[in-house]
């Protein structure tokens, strides 16, 4: 996970703690919204991913206003964007963050794992 965090911080300019939280939010989102088999394969290929997901979810205080906004938008990629903004990721850094995370996922798990994940989640392709 350290290698992925380092790549994200280099690409986006985010600090390591924010990058780790953002990665955790994205992976948790994939777990919830993506195809279970491929997401499980991705998480298995990323040592430390389960811990990162648990830590990012533990940092949530119940959503507050941002959670309500995400809920009103119906969830999905929009809700993920709200979570990332609440975690300190500027809008302009979301796409580079997603691109780096998915490039890393392709390196570690392969396109046959990442392709179905991207294809299964509406709107995700614009961030990867």
N, C-alpha and C positions, 0 to 999 in steps of 0.2 A: 504494500500500500504506500510505503514511503516514496518509491519510485514514481508512482502515479501522482501523488501529492506534489512532488518536486516538479514534474512536468507541467502540471496545471498551474502552479505558482509562476513558473517561468513564462508560460504562454499568456496568462491572464493578468499577472501582477498582483493577484490576491495573496494575502498572507497565508501561511500554512494551516492555521486553525480554521480560517474561513473556507479554504479549499477543501479541507477534510470534511467539514460539516456539509458543504455543498455536494461533495461526492457521495456522502452518506444519504442525503436527501434524494439524489438522482437514483442511486441504487435501490433505495426503499420504494421509490416510485416505480421502477422497473419491476420489482418484486410484486407490487400490487397490480400493476396494469399489464405487464408483459406475459408472454407465454411461459408457463411454469418450467417446462423442461429446459428451454434455452436459457432462461434467467438463472436457473440452478447451475447450469454448466458454466455460465459466466462467473457467478459468485465463487464457484469452486476453483476457477482459474485465477481469481484475485485474492490471494491470501490476506486475511485481515478484513475482508469486506463485511462479514457479518458483524464484527465488532464496530466497524465504522458506521454501519446502519444503526446499530443499537445506540451508539453514542450520539448520533445526530438526532435520533428520535427522542432521546432522554432530554435533550436541550430544548425541546419544544414546551412552551408553557401552556399548551391548550389552544393555541391558535390566536386568540384575541381578535383584533380587527382584521388582521391579515388572513387569519383562518376563516373568518366570516366572509371576506371578499372572495377567497378561493372557493368556498362552499357555494356562494351565489353564482359563481361562474361555472358551476357544474363539475369542478374538479379537473382531472386530466392535466394536460400540459400547462394550461393557464394556472391551475392551483400549484403546480410545481414551480412555475415562474414566481409566484407570490412567495412561496417558501424560500426560494433562493434569494429574492430581494430582501426578505426579512432576515436572512442569515448574513447579509452584507455583500451580496453579489450584484454589482451594477448591471442594468439591463444590457449594456453593450458588451459585457463579458460572458453572458450566458451562452452565446453561440460558440465562442472559442473554448469555453469550459466543456461544453457537450462534445465538440469536435475532438478535443484531446482525450476525453474519457472514452469515447467510442473508438478512436484510433488505437488506444491502449488495449481496449477490450478485443479488438480485431487481432492485435498482435498476440495476445495471450490465449484467447478462446477460439479465434478463427471467424471468418466471414459466415460460415454455415451456422454459427451461433448468433452472431450480431445481426445478420440480415433479417431473420424472422422477428427479432425483437423490434427493430426499427419499423418493419412492415406491419406489425400488429398494433402499434400504438398511434392513433390518429394525431397528426401534427408534429410528431417527434422528429420526422425527417428534416424539418426546417432548422433544427438545432444540432444536427450531426452531419 
